[in-house]
Amino acid sequence: MTLLNKIPCTIVTGFLGAGKTTLVRHAIEHNDGRRLAIIVNEFGDVGFDGSLLAECGIPGCDADAVVELPNGCICCTVADDFVPALNRLLDRPEPPEHILIETSGLALPKPLVQAFNWPAIRSRVTVDGVVAVVDGPAVASGAFADDPEALAAQRAADASVDHENPLEEVFEDQLLCADLVVMNKSDLLDEGERARVRAEVEAHLPRAVKLVETAHGALDPRVLLGLNAAAEDDLASRPSHHETEEDHDHDDFESVALPVTAAGSPEDLAARVAKAAEVAGVLRIKGFCAVADKPMRLVVQGVGRRVAHHYDRPWRPGEHRDGTLVVIGLTGFDKDAVAAALKG
Ligand SMILES: Nc1nc2c(ncn2[C@@H]2O[C@H](COP(=O)(O)OP(=O)(O)OP(=O)(O)O)[C@@H](O)[C@H]2O)c(=O)[nH]1
């Protein structure tokens, strides 16, 4: 049972590029003055999402309220990183009223939920809800299943099914743990695709879990926060492909940070990123870059073959303007080919 004095924490999970940061940002923006803190975990230690959130410029969102946990996977570094970070937030003179935890797209949520039972934090916090953000177009294109139709027919919530596709396993673990599923990027789907994605996601859910559709993570914080799930008390109904922390590693995935010299134009860089994204096994490309003669920093984001870019802020005086892109992919992806594509 949730004690009144426990601070609620929402765990935002979801595959690489599904829209977790976008959802968290929307929640900060529409938060009605509640004191929020954000913990951001990333695979690939460039601190991209943390930087986007800490520098969001939203009134009332204090950069100190954003804690970055880089270096891989929050579910594997619970003791060293997560619990101390959480305790530091709770020990502040004005502790947050609600904490949002954005996990890396490759993290499994269940070990993190289990961590809420650690004696050091158990009496202080509770998991208000696990929210799984789903990349609608990625599901529609069959990214998480070798044969989506056969798969949908095959299963309901059989967590023992063997998978050859590591993407699918991570995706499923995230759904199996969820209290709320957010089917994002609905703006990129037609009605038929939306129904298909909905059916496929529902086929993976082990319990009656609410599914909402969003575009650009625009979900009312009254829906997102306050689910009151106390998920740490309810682990049995959240099956996982990896029932122990030891069982879980990320050998299936790797990341590399590549320097990029200033681009002639955003379009030129986006074309190079799109080319790099075509290299087999590449899943996600993101980072900051310079554009010749522009005083602004360019944010570049590739999910699959879709590349988005925008200027987020002016370069600071004296700031090093060389860009870096983080590329995350299946282990063994051809980094030389990616580097060559990015060079143009
Ligand atoms: N068209 C469209 N684009 C979206 C939507 N939501 C997010 N995006 C874009 O998708 C890209 C990834 O969004 P993020 O919010 O960074 O995704 P993420 O899940 O935090 O990504 P990782 O942290 O790398 O796993 C960005 O370019 C977003 O602008 C949406 O609903 N529709």
The ligand as an SDF file (V2000), in Angstrom:
LIG
                    3D

 32 34  0  0  0  0  0  0  0  0999 V2000
    6.3740   13.0480  -35.8720 N   0  0  0  0  0  0  0  0  0  0  0  0
    6.5950   12.8430  -34.5650 C   0  0  0  0  0  0  0  0  0  0  0  0
    7.8540   12.9050  -34.0860 N   0  0  0  0  0  0  0  0  0  0  0  0
    8.0410   12.7060  -32.7570 C   0  0  0  0  0  0  0  0  0  0  0  0
    6.9730   12.4350  -31.8790 C   0  0  0  0  0  0  0  0  0  0  0  0
    7.4700   12.2780  -30.6340 N   0  0  0  0  0  0  0  0  0  0  0  0
    8.7980   12.4460  -30.7200 C   0  0  0  0  0  0  0  0  0  0  0  0
    9.1620   12.7040  -31.9970 N   0  0  0  0  0  0  0  0  0  0  0  0
   10.5220   12.9050  -32.5190 C   0  0  0  0  0  0  0  0  0  0  0  0
   11.2000   11.6600  -32.4160 O   0  0  0  0  0  0  0  0  0  0  0  0
   12.5530   11.8640  -32.0660 C   0  0  0  0  0  0  0  0  0  0  0  0
   12.8780   11.0970  -30.7780 C   0  0  0  0  0  0  0  0  0  0  0  0
   12.1550   11.6590  -29.7020 O   0  0  0  0  0  0  0  0  0  0  0  0
   12.7010   11.5880  -28.2050 P   0  0  0  0  0  0  0  0  0  0  0  0
   11.6720   12.1960  -27.3410 O   0  0  0  0  0  0  0  0  0  0  0  0
   14.0840   12.1150  -28.1300 O   0  0  0  0  0  0  0  0  0  0  0  0
   12.7490   10.0200  -28.0060 O   0  0  0  0  0  0  0  0  0  0  0  0
   13.4070    9.1910  -26.7950 P   0  0  0  0  0  0  0  0  0  0  0  0
   12.5300    8.0360  -26.5740 O   0  0  0  0  0  0  0  0  0  0  0  0
   13.6680   10.0930  -25.6380 O   0  0  0  0  0  0  0  0  0  0  0  0
   14.7980    8.7620  -27.4460 O   0  0  0  0  0  0  0  0  0  0  0  0
   16.0440    7.9910  -26.7300 P   0  0  0  0  0  0  0  0  0  0  0  0
   16.3010    8.7210  -25.4450 O   0  0  0  0  0  0  0  0  0  0  0  0
   17.1700    8.1270  -27.7090 O   0  0  0  0  0  0  0  0  0  0  0  0
   15.6610    6.5840  -26.5390 O   0  0  0  0  0  0  0  0  0  0  0  0
   12.7450   13.3620  -31.9430 C   0  0  0  0  0  0  0  0  0  0  0  0
   13.2310   13.8380  -33.1820 O   0  0  0  0  0  0  0  0  0  0  0  0
   11.3350   13.8650  -31.6790 C   0  0  0  0  0  0  0  0  0  0  0  0
   11.1570   15.1870  -32.0970 O   0  0  0  0  0  0  0  0  0  0  0  0
    5.6430   12.3680  -32.4340 C   0  0  0  0  0  0  0  0  0  0  0  0
    4.6450   12.0930  -31.7560 O   0  0  0  0  0  0  0  0  0  0  0  0
    5.5230   12.5790  -33.7790 N   0  0  0  0  0  0  0  0  0  0  0  0
  1  2  1  0
  2  3  2  0
  2 32  1  0
  3  4  1  0
  4  5  2  0
  4  8  1  0
  5  6  1  0
  5 30  1  0
  6  7  2  0
  7  8  1  0
  8  9  1  0
  9 10  1  0
  9 28  1  0
 10 11  1  0
 11 12  1  0
 11 26  1  0
 12 13  1  0
 13 14  1  0
 14 15  2  0
 14 16  1  0
 14 17  1  0
 17 18  1  0
 18 19  2  0
 18 20  1  0
 18 21  1  0
 21 22  1  0
 22 23  2  0
 22 24  1  0
 22 25  1  0
 26 27  1  0
 26 28  1  0
 28 29  1  0
 30 31  2  0
 30 32  1  0
M  END
$$$$
